[in-house]
Amino acid sequence: MQKTVLNKFLRYVVIDTQSNENSSTQPSTAKQLDLSKLLVKELKAFGIKDAELDENGYVMATIPSNVKKKTPVIGFIAHVDTAPDLSGANIKPQIIENYNGKDIVLNKEKKINLLLKDFPELAKFKGQTLITTDGTTLLGADDKAGIAEIMTAAEFIMKHPEFKHGTIKIGFTPDEEIGRGVDKFDVKKFGADYAYTVDGGALGELEYENFNAASANITIQGNNIHPGYAKGKMINSILVAMELNALLPVSERPEFTCDYEGFFHVTHFNGNVEQSSMQYIIRDHSRKKFEQKKKAIKDCVDFLNKRYGKNVLTLELKDMYYNMREMVEPHYHVIETALTAIKLAGIEPVVRPIRGGTDGARLSFMGLPCPNIFAGGHNFHGKYEFVTAESMAKATEVILNIIKLYAKK
């Protein structure tokens, strides 16, 4: 199984599927469909007859039940796109067999190294097979590791009719990395009672809490006057933007927060004296604190408009997704089953809140309770991303364990 999941992963990561937040199409980039089409072809080759890619870029497939009793219909979901944060093209994965537990040279020419002092968790993988980047791109384990694991589990089930299972649904989505992964996902058509996204991080992780999330886009209209004659007239939009950022609490930035602590994160800035724009993402696990953070940024904008003039700053505030916990906990068996499945694989479960979001968060509010299980990767969205073949094999085992457990219910 380890060899199978590794081979699939290596085949998928070399396909550029980067999404584009500035695109208005669905999916945001046509190249995501290159992988989606391949997945449909492979699913059909396994013998899964109804595998299809729809007009919105969603792959859906069904493995029919082979048990007589009625069991819950369980879905497994992963996303095909990779993050816009770093290039997803020309990925050249490096395979390090029997890793020696020492620093890893990613790119000798550019002097880019994966260092133990920066990533001490590397020591835990001594003796395993590591897959890393070449230091110039991301790897794409987020979420092609999840795809490879689901596909490996599906192939195993189709090759082993003695493996007992209820009806299984498989779904692959586009554009998760830009927050649009389930914009047009048809929950009713998918047909699962419960599902799991395979989009988590390190071995053993199980997540059923995530951030409440909002975006804040702020435009600042300045007044550019010749600096020699600017007194009492100029409004430098860059300085107004700096002032706004300074009004927000420094301790509530991503680099100073962890666990359940939320943050304000400025992600983009573009500007000159005449006009500037800035974008924030706002995150908090607590819905109450989330609403307080949204109010805080609105209050900052209102305060500066009073200082510099009405409508100098305009704010577009938009909720993105909410904490799935309130929708998942009433169906606690999906969590208990995953915990048992992880333990059966010989792994100690690690239950923690997601400091981000998944397709599962939005799906849970669309009527499909959907916690998140580990895919095995580390350092997502950057050049230091890596995954181990052993972790991917264990994630596949957990998927199969979940299916077996529900077949016995």
N, C-alpha and C positions, 0 to 999 in steps of 0.2 A: 504493500500500500504506500509506503514511503517513496519508493521509486516512482510509482504512478503519479502521486500528487506532485512530486517535484517536476516531473516531465511536463505535466499540464501547466504548472505555474510558469516554467521557463518558456513555454510556447505562448502563453498569454501576455507575459510582461513585455515582449518585444513589439507588441502591437500598440501603437500610439492611440490612446483613447482620452486624451486630456480634454476636459470640459472648458467652456468659455463663459464666464459670468457676464460678458458684454454682449453676448449673442441673444437674440430674442426667439430663436428657432427651438423646436422640440424634436430630437435632442439638440443641445446647444452646438454640437459639432457632429458633422456627418461621419467622421472617422471612428466615433464610438460604435457605429453600426458594423464596422469591420469585425470587431470581436463578437458582437451580438450574433451576427450571421454565422460565424464559426461555431458558436455555442449551440445554435439551433441544429446545425449540421451534425455536430458530435452527439447531441441528445438523440437525434433520430437514428444515428448509427448504433447507439446503445439499444435501440428498440422502443424508444419513447415516441409513440406515433403522433401525439398531438402537439409536439413542440412547435412553437411559432414565434415570430417576431412581428409585433403589430406596428401600426402606422406612427405610433408615438415613441417607438424605440424600446418597448418592453418585451422581454423574452418571458414566456410562460410555458410550463410543461407539467404533465401529470404522470405519476407512476401509480397505476390502479392498485387497490388493496388486494392482498392474496390471503386474507383471513376472513372467516365467515361472519364473525360478530361485527357489530357496528363500533367503530373507533373514531376518535376525533381526527379531522383532516388537518395535517400539520404541514406548514410551509417553511421553506428555507430560502432566504433572500440575500443577495449580494449586489454590489454596484460595479458596473463596468468602467466607469470613468476614473481618471486620476486627477489629482489636485492641480490647479493652475499655478501653485506656488513655485514650482520648479519644472524644468522641461521634462516631458514624458515621452519625447521622441529619441530615437537612436539609443534606447536603453541597452546596455551591455552588462548583463548580470555576471558577477564573479562568483564562482562556486569554490568554497573552501572546505574541503573534506577533512575530517578529523582535526578540527580547529585546535590549535595549540594553546589557546588561552592568552595569547599575547596581542600587542598592537597589530592592526591590520593596515597595510598600505593599500589605499583605494586607487590612488593615481600618483605614480612615482614622478611623472613629469610636472604635474601641478602641485606636488607636495601636499596632497590631501590624504589624511590618515584617520582611521577610526581608532581612537586612543582609549585605553582602559581607564585612564584618569578622568576622562570626560564621560565615559559610558561604562561604569563599573559592572553593570549587569552582564557584560560580555563574558565575564569569568564563569558564569553559570553554564555557558554553552561549550566549555572545553570538551573536545572529543566528538562534537556534533558536526553536522554539515551546515555551514552558514552560506547564505546567498546575500551578497552585498551589491552595492552600485559600483560604478567605476569612478565615482566622485564628481561626475558632471551632470547627472540627472537624478531624479528620484528613482525608486525601484518599482513601485506599483504594487507592493504587497497589500496596500490599502486601495482596492480591495480584491486584487486578483488572487491573493492567497485564499480569501473566502470563496471566490469562484472556483478555484482549483479543488478546494475541499468539498464543496457541494457536488461538483462534477465527478469527483472520484467516488464519493458515496453513491451517487446515482448509478455510475457504471458498475460498482460492486453489487448493488441490489439487482440490477438487470442481469448480471452474470450468475447470480446465486439465487435461483427460485426458491431454495429451501429457507432463505432468510425471510422471516415473517414480518409483515408490516401492514399498516393501514394505508389509506390513500395519502400520497405525498405530493405536495405542490412545490414547484421550483420556480423562482422568479429572479430575473436579473434586470436591474434598473439603470438608466442613464442619469447623469447630472446630479448625483448625490452630493458631490463635493461643492457644488454651488447652490445647494439648498433647494433644488427643484426635482429631487429624485422621484417623488411620488405625486407630482402635480396632476398627472393624468392617469395614475395607477388605478385600475378598475378592481377594487377589493371584491366586489360581488363576482366578477368574472374569474378572479384568481381562485376563489372558492375554498380558502382555508378557514378553519375555525380559530386556529392559533398559528403563530409563526415565530421564527427566529431570524434575525439578521446575523450573518456570520461576518462581522465587521469590527470586531474588537481587537485588542492589542495582544499583550503577553499571555503566555500559556496559563490556562486556568481561569481567566477573567470571565465574569458574568456580570452584566450590567442591566439594570432595569430602572435606573434613574438617569436623567440627563438635564442639561441646562434648559431653562426657559430662555428663549433667544429673541432678540430684536435687532434691527438695523436702524441707524440714524444717519441720514444724509443731510449735510448742512452746507448751504451756499451763502457766501458772504459777499455782499456788494459794497465794494469800497468806493473811494473817490480819489482818482489819481490827479494830482496837481503838481506842476513843476515844483521840485523841492525848495527852490529859492524863494517861492511865494506861497508856501503851503500852510503857513501858520493859520490855525483856526478853520482851515478848509479841508485839508487832506484827511481821508480815512484810509489807512493802509490795511487792506483786508488780510494780509499775512499776519500782521501784528494782532488783529482782532481774533484770528484763528488761534494764535499762540495764547492769547488771553483766555479764550474759551477752554482750551486744553488745560491751562493752569488752574482753572476753577474746579476741575474734577479732582477727586481725591487720588493722590499719588499712590497710596497703599492699595488702591483698587485697580491696579494695572495687572495684566497677566503675569508679568515677571515677578510679582510679589504675592501671588495667590496660589492656593492649592486646595485639594479636597472639595469642601462644599462652598468655598469662598468664590463669589462672583467678581466680575470686572467690567470696566470700560476699556475697549481696545481700539485705538485709532489705526485703521488699516490702510487708508489712502489719504494723500494730501496733494493738491495741485493748485498752484496759484501765483498771482502777481499782485501788485499794489491795487489794481482796479477790481479784481475779482478772484476769490479763492473758493475751493470746495474741499470738504473733508468728509470722510466716512468713518463711522464707528460701528463696532458690534458690541452689544450689551448682553451680558450673560449672568444668570444666577439660578441656583437650584430652587431657592425659595421663591414662590410666586409673589409673596408680599414684598420681599427685597427687590425682586425684579421690577415690580411696579414702581417702587421707590426710586430705583435707578433711572427708569424712563422719565419719571417726574423731575429728577435732578438735572438731567440734560436739557429738558424743556425749560426749567427754571433758569439755567445758565443762559440759554438763548434769549429768554424774555428779559433777563437782567441786562444783557449787552445791548439789546434793542432799545431799552430805556436810556442807556448811556450814549449810544451812537446815533439813534434815530430809528423810527419805525421801519421795519422790513429791511434793515441792513442785513440781518441774518434771517434765513428761512430754514425751517426744519421739516424734514420728511421722516417720520418715525413709523416703523412698520414691524409688527410682530412676525416672527419667522416660524417658530415651533415652541411647544411647551413640554414640560417635564412629564414623561410617559408614566411615571410611577402611579399616579392616580388612576390611570386606565388599566395598568397591568396588575396591580395588587389585588383587585377583586377576583382575579383568575390566578391565584397564587400557585396553583399546580404547575403552571408553565415554568415558574422559577424553581419549584421543588424538583421537577423532572430534570431540568438542566443541571441542578446541583448534584443529583444522583448520577446522572450520565457522566459528569466530570469525574466524580469519585470512582465510578466503575472503570474509568480509563486510567486509574492510578494517579490522579492529579488532585492536589488540594485546591478546592475552589477559592477564588479571590473575588469577593463581591465588592464592587466599588462603584461610585457614581461616575458617569461619563462626563468628562470635562469637554463636552462638545455635543453633537447631536448625530442621530442616524436616521435613515429612512424609517426605522422602526418606531421612532418617537411620533412621527406624523401618522404612520399607519395605525398606531395604537389609538389615536384620536379619530381615526376614520373607521373604527370598529374592528380592527384586527390587532388584538394584544400581541406585542412583538418585542420581547427583550432581546438583548444582544449578547452573543457568545464570541469568545476569542477566535482570531484567525492566526495569531502567532507572531505578528510583525512588531517591529520596534522603530521608533524615530520616523514616523510617517511624515510625508510631505517634504522631505529634504534629502540631501546627498548622503546622509549617514544612515539611511533606512536599511534595515536588514531583517531577515527572517531565517528560521532554521527549518530544514526538511523534517526534523523530528517533531517540531511543534505543529507543522501542517498535518502530519500524519495523525497526531493526537487529536487535532480539531476534527478531522474526518471521522475518527473513532467516536468522538463525542456525538457527532451528528447521527451516526448509526445507532449509538446507545439511546439517544432520545427517541428515535423511531421505534426501536425494540420495546422501550418502556411503554410508549403509548399503545403499541400493539397488544400489550398485556392488560391494559386497563379495562 
